[in-house]
Amino acid sequence: MRNPEATKELIITKSADLFNTQGYKATSLSDITKATGLTKGAIYRHFENKEDLEQQALHSLSKLMFNEISTSIKVAENFQDKMEAIFIFFDGYMNTPLYKGGCPLLNAAIESDDANPILRQQTYNMLSRLRVSLQTLFNNGIKNNQVISSIDIDYYSTIFIATLEGGIMMSKLERDKTSITHAITHLRNLVKEILI
């Protein structure tokens, strides 16, 4: 490939799939060269080291995830429809995933420990962004008189994220949509309880 940007994007895309399916630690540079058809030297022309590539791959997965969710939320007209857009996104993981391997936030959170503090921080930032996005939806729902004002926004944001991510984890492990379907049904009922 002669186009440096296209080459870098190919490396990031192929590596992101490998990291998200095999794990960050388990994916070797040899796996990446095999997937991309490039040499180690070609890869290192674009990235300082494997950790740099891991960070850029996770950033790419994060960007894809948040762009997809944001696009759906923006077209929704009210709080309930915006929450439904999130539920549809998570429900779609089992049938039409945006990327191989499941939720990049969940996968990176499980793998990133104190051994890789940069990846852990980046994963924490993804979680924070998701939490802030949900908090904004709840706040806007209150401001627009669609959600009762007495709810504990931090509590609900935590419950929604934990339930969705847990449902995805269980469904991926069980190779069955039942768990994420139950999780979403429960959250839909919670949404109904806090509507005005």
N, C-alpha and C positions, 0 to 999 in steps of 0.2 A: 504494500500500500504506500502510495506516495504522499497522500494528504495526511499531515501530522495530526490534525484535529479528528479526522475520521478514524485514524489508527488508535488514537487515545480513547475515543468513544467506544470503539470495538473492544478494546481491552477492559474498559470499565464495565460495559454491558455483560460481557462473557464472565468476567471475574465476579460481578455482583450475583449472577445466577449461581456460580460455584460457591461463593461464600454463603449465600442464603440457603443452599441445599446441603452442602457438605460441612459447613462451618468455617469460621475464619481461621482457626488454628489448624484444622484438618486439611485445608486446601493448600497444596504446595505450589510453588512456582512452576513445577513441571506440569501440574494440572492446568495451570493458566496458559502455558505455552502450547499444550496440546489443544485446548479449547479455542485459542485464538489463531493457531497456526504461525505464531511469531516466535522469535528467539528470545532468550532471556535478555540479551543486549537490547533488542528492540523495545522490550517492556521497560527496561531501566532507563531508556532515553526519555520516557514520559513520566516516570515515577521515581522518587528518591529511593524507595525500598518497598517491601511488601506492606508495611504498616501504612505508608502513604496511599498505596493502592486500595487497601482495606477501607481507609477513611473516605476516599473519593467514591468507592463503590457504594458504601453505606449512604453517603450523601445523595448519590444518584437514586437509590431505592427510596430514600426518604422523600426526595423531591417528587418522584413519580407518585408515591402514595398520597402526599398532601395535595398535589395538583388535582388528582382524580377526586378526592374528597371535596376539595374547595369548589371545583367546577359544579359538582352536583348540589352542594349547599347553596351556591349563589343563585341558581335558577329556582330553588324552592321558595315559596312565597311566605311561609309562616314557620313558627317554631316546630310544630309537629311535623311538617313536611321536611324541614331541615334535618331533624333527628331521623326521620325515615330514610333520607338520603345516606346518612351514616350507616344505618342498619343494612340497607341494600348493599352498600360497599362491602361490609364485613361478611354478609351472607354470600356474596359472590366469590369469596375466596376459594370455596370448595369446587365451584363449577368453572369459573372463568377468572383465574388469578391473573393479576397484572404481572407477576413475576413468579419464577419457580421457587418452591420451598416454603411458601407461607408468608406470614407477617414478618417483615424485616425488623420491626421494633421488638417483637417477641423473641425472634431468633437471636438478635444481637444482645438483648437484655440477658438472656439465659447464658450466653457465652462470654459476655464481657464482664470480667471480674477485675480484681485489683492487679492482675498480671498485665492488663492492657488498659491503663488509665485513660488514654486518649480515646480509644474506642468506647470505653465505658461512659466518658463525658459526652461524647457524640450521641450515644444511645439515650442518655439521660436528657439531652437537649431535645431529641425527638419526642420523648415522653412528655416533657414540659410543653412543647409546642402543641401536642394533642390535648393536653390538659387545659392550656390557655384557650385553645379553640373552642372546647366544650364550655368553659366558663363564660366565654364571650357569647356563645349561643344562649346560655341560660340567662345572662344579664340582659341581652337584647330581648329575649322572651318576656322578661319581667318589665323592661322599659316599654315594650309594645303591648302591655296588658294581655299577654297570652299565657303567662306562667305566674302562679301565685308568688307573691313577693317574699313570703316567709321561708322559702326553701333554703337549705344550706348548700350553696353552690359548690363549695369544695368537696363536701360529702358526695353529692350527686355526680360530680365529675369523676371522682375516684371510683365510685361504684360502677359507672358506665364503662370506664376504661378497663377496669379489672374484669368485669363480666364479659365484655367483648373479647378481650385478649384470652381470657380463660376458656371461653367457648371455642375460639379458634384453635387453641392448643389441644383441647380435648377432641375436637372434630378431626384435626390432622392426625392425631395419634390413633383414633378409632377408625379413621378412613370412612367417616360417615358424617352427614350434616346434622344429625339429631342434636348434638350438644349446642352448636351455634344457633340452631333454630330455637331451642328452648331458651337460650340466653337472650336472644333477640325478642322472643315473645314476652319474657319477663320484663325487659327494658321498655317495650311498647306499653305494657301495663303501667309501669312507673311514670312514663310520659303522660298517660291519660290522667293519672292521679294528681299531677302538678299543673294541669291545664286549668285556666280560668273558664 
